[in-house]
Amino acid sequence: MSLPAVQTAAIYGGTASGVEIALALLRAGIAAQIVEPDPDAAERAAFFLRKAPPPLPPVGARLTGPVQLAVLADAIPVPAELGPETAIATVAADIPDDARCVRWRGFALPGLAPLAEISPGPATAGWAADRAAAALTAAGRVVVRLAPGQASVAWHLLDRLHDTADALLLDGAVPWEVDEAMVAAGFTIGVYEAQDLAGLDRAHARRQARPHDPRRRHVPISDRMVAEGRLGKAIGVGWYRYPGGGGAVIDPLLEDLITEEAWFAQVERRMFSPHDIHDRLMLALVNAAGTLRRTGVAPATLDRVATHVLGFPAAPGLWQTACDAARGDLVARLRALQAEDDVAWAPDPYWASG
């Protein structure tokens, strides 16, 4: 069955993400407008729109007719004027108990089509999820539809990748070694260059939102980066420096920062080969894949998310890579690392019970 076409959309919120989704919908032939009541925010949105090629959506206008899709680019209440036939895609963490509402999360890596996760709430009607998926697909997103109540697949994998990479830094690696090992293994981009492009504040916000587990090993390096204003390429410095807004350049001062944090944590740093780095990252992702399969995530969904959100090699894909690993060897290698972090390296029951 074909997805229903969407012809009209309103984007509530003149944020950068609101402008970006408005332009994507316009280029897909969907009549989109940005609704932003705050004059300063509307002016910022208009500035970014002026830099984009036409056609341009109006900014600040109220709705003048039926809207098939409303995108809440900010975590704002559902606008009262939206009718019962309007599908509402919201970035809010909690989906309102409304048949029209579905949550969406956006992820983008350079060189790949951006991915959008759609998470219906318990009350979400099928037509609303279909309409949101259709519009995001038309706007060039790779759409992954999750089951009601299913936690984000993308953030689960990103969390494990970020945590494992950060632990490698504390124990002896540097960001460019991690990135080089990943790219050599077929990843589209390294984890730290990707963070620089997205902005370190985004990963920081995610860490702050995650429940704190006192049993987990604490690695403070990423939080210190944000505290010192190293927010990524947009401001010229993050895990790398970007002289004149150009490409990434290794920053030798960063090695001093990492070494200092290791000294504070009383960690004796050691050398990691590219094979060692890749092996740990793959172990973490394969273990995470087992967790997701155990909670009902389909292999195709795992592969699509891993490729578009992590830059994981499309062939053979994350799930086939996981299946190619001998369970006994996988579990033994994970257990050998549990002395470093008993929670992070605990073999998932999906692998350990087989």
N, C-alpha and C positions, 0 to 999 in steps of 0.2 A: 504494500500500500504506500502511495506517495505521500510525502509530508505536505501539510497544507501551506500554500503560499502566504507570505506576509507582505502586505503592501504599505502599511503605515506604522510608524513607531515614534514614540517619544522617549527621550532620554532625560531622566530627572537627575540633575547634578552636573555642573559644568567643570568637573574635575578632568585631569588628564585622561583618565580611563573613559570618562563620559564622552569627551571629544573624540577619542580614538574609536570607540564603538559607533558613534554617530557617523563618522567618515566611512567606516567599513560598511555600515548599512546603506549609506548613500551610494557607494560604489557598487553595491549589489542590486541597485535599482529600487531600494525601499525608501519611501518618503519619510525621512527622519527629521525631527527637530529636537533641540536641546531646551529643556525648561529649567531655568536657574533664576530664582527670585532674588538672590543676593547680588546687588549691582557690581561689587568688586569681583566676585567669582565669575559673573557673566562677562565682564570685561576681559578677564584672563582667558576665558574660553574663546571669546571673539578674537583675541590676539592670536591664539594657536590656530583657529580656523582660517584666519587671513593668510597664514603661512602655507595653508594646504591648497592644492589645486581645486577648482570648482568641480561639481556644484557644492555650495556651502549651505549648511542648515541654518535656519534662524535661531538666534539665541535670546532667551528671555521671554519669548512669546508664550502666551497661554494656549491651551488646546482649543482648536476651532472646530473639530469634527471627530468622528469615531477613530479610535486608535486600537490597532490589533495587538500591538506589543508595547509594553512600557518597561524600560530598563532603568532600574534604580541604581545609578552609578555610585551613590552614597548610601550609607545605612540610614535611610530616612523612612518615616511611616508611609504606608501605602496612600498615595494621593486620593482624596475623597472623590474627585471628579471622574475617576476611571470607572467605566461601565462594567457590567457583569460579563461581557464578551471579550474583555481585554486580558490577555496573558501578561503576567507580571514577573519579570526576571530580576531578582534582587541579590545584592552582594551581602545583605545582612546575615549575621551568623545564625540567627534564629528566624526560620520562615514563619510568617504569620499563618494562623490557622484559617487559611483562605484557599478555596479551590483554584483561584487564579494564580497563586504564587508558586514559584519555583526558584531555588537558589542556584546561582551560577558563580563559578570561579574561573578566572582567566590566567593562563600561563603562556609565556612566549620565549622561545630561544631564537637567536639569529640564524637565518638560513632554513628555518622550518616553519610550516604553517602553525599559527598559534592554536593552542588547545583550550577548550572550554569544558569544564565539568558541570553537568546539570544534576542537581540533587532535589528531587521532589520531596515535599513534606507529606505527612500522613494524610492531609486533606487535599493535596494537589490533584486536580482533575487531569486525566490523560490528555485532553485537548490542549491544556495550558502547557504541559511539558512538550507536546508535539510542536506547538507553535513557537516556543522558545528555541527548541532544537533546530527547527526549520530556518528561523531567522539567523541564528548563529552560524549554521552551515552555509547559508547564502552569503554571509559576511566573511567567509573564508576560514572559519574556525573548524578544527577537527573536534567534533562533539563526542563526548563520552557521557552516557547517561547512567547514573548510579541508581541503585535500588533505594526506596525510601528508608531513611535512617542510616544508610551506608556512609561511613566517614570518607573523607577525601582520599582517593587512591594516590593522587599526585603528591599531596603533602606527606603522606605516610612514606613514600619512597624518598622524597626530598629530605625529610627529617633524618632518615637513616644515612643518606649520602652525606649531608652536612655534618652530622654528629661524628661519623667515621673519619671524614676528612679533617675535621678540627682536632680530633684526638691524634691523628697522624702528625699534625703541626706541633702539638705539645710534646710529643714523644721524639721528634727529631726531623721531620720533613719541613719543607718550606712550600708556599703556595704554588710556585712555578713548577716545582718537581711533581706535585700532585696533578696539576693541569697537564703537564707534558706526558705523564704516564697514562692519563685518561685518553688524550688525543691519540697517542701511539697505539692504544688498544681499540681504537675505532669510534670513540665518543666524538660527537660533533664539536664539543667545546668542553674545556675544563670547568670544574665546579666554581673555582674562585674568579675566573674571568666572567663566567655567567653571572655570579653575584654582583660583580662590578657593573655589568650592563643593566641589570635589573634594579640595582640600588641595595646596599647592605641594610638599609633601614627596613626593607620588606622582610628579609630573613630574621632580622632582630625582632620585629613585631610578632612574627610567628613564634619565636622562642619565648617571648613574654606571654603569649596566649596559651602555651602548652602547660599542662599541669606539671608541677614540680615533683619529681620523684627523688627523695633524699638518698635512695640506694644507688642512683646513677652517678657516675663520675662527672664532675663539673669541669668544663673547659672554658675559661673566661676570655679567650683570645678574641672571638668574634664580637663579644659585647664591648670589649675595650676599643676595638676598631671604630665602632659607632660612637662611643663616648669621646673619642679623639677627633671626630668629624671626618673620618675616612669613609665616605658614603658611596664611593664608586666613581665611574667615569663621568657622570654628570657634573661633578665638582672638580674633576681632574685628578683625584687620588682615592684609592681604595686599597685593594690587595696589590694593585699595580699603580704606577703613575701614568698619566696620559698627557704628555707635554703638548701644549697647543691644541688639545682636543683630539690628538691623533691616536695611534695604536698603543697597546699596552707595553710598558717598559718596566723591567724589574726594579724594585725599590729596595736597595740594600738596608735602609733603616728598618724595614719591616722584620728582617731577621733578628735585629736587636730587640724589637718589641716581643717577638715570640720567645726568644731565649730568656728574656727577663721574666715573662709569665711562667715559663718552665721552672725557673729558679725559685719564684715565689711558691710554686706548687711542689717543690722539692722533687722534681722529675729529672732524672739523668737522661739527657737526650742521646739518641743513637742514630746511626745511618739506616736509611731505608732505600733499597734498590727500586727501580721502576716496577719490577715484578712484585716486590713486597707490597708496594702501594696499591697496585692493581688488584692483587689477590685479596687484600683486606676490603677494598671497596666492593668487589664482586661478592665476597662472602656475606657482607652486610646486605646487599641488594637481593641476593638469592634467598637469604633468610627472611627478609621482608616480603618477598614474593610468596613464600610459603604461608606467612601470616594472612596475606590478602586472599590467597586461594582458599584457605580454611574458612574465611568469612564470606565466601561466595563470589568473589570477583573472578570474572571469566579470563582465561588466558589471553584472548584477543584484546581485552581492555587493559590488562597489564602491559602488553607489548606496546599498544598505542600510547599509553601514558608515559612509559619509560622512554620511548623514542622521542616524543615531542616535548616532554618536560625535562628529562635528564640528558637528552642527546645520546641515549644508549643506542648502540648499533642496531639498525632495523633487521639485519640478518646476522645471526639467527633469531634475535629478539631475546628479551629477558626470560620469558618462560621456557623457551627451548634451552637456553643456557642453564637455567636452573635444573631442568630435567636431565641434562647431559651430565650433571655432577652425580657421582656415586654417593648415595645417601650416607653410608657408613663413614666414608672419608669426610664428607661435608660436616657431619655431626661431630666427628673427632676434632676437626680443625676449629670449629666454633667453640667446643669445650676447652680447647687448649688456650683460647683467648679470654676465657671467662675470668681468669685471675686479674685481668686489667679492668674489666667492667662486667660484673656478674649479670646485670640486667641486659645490657646492650648485646652481649654475645651469647646469651642463652639460646640454644637451638629451639626454633619454633616447634611445637608439637606436630605440625604437619610433616616435618622431616624426622623428628626424633622418634615418633611412634611407628614409623614404617619399617 
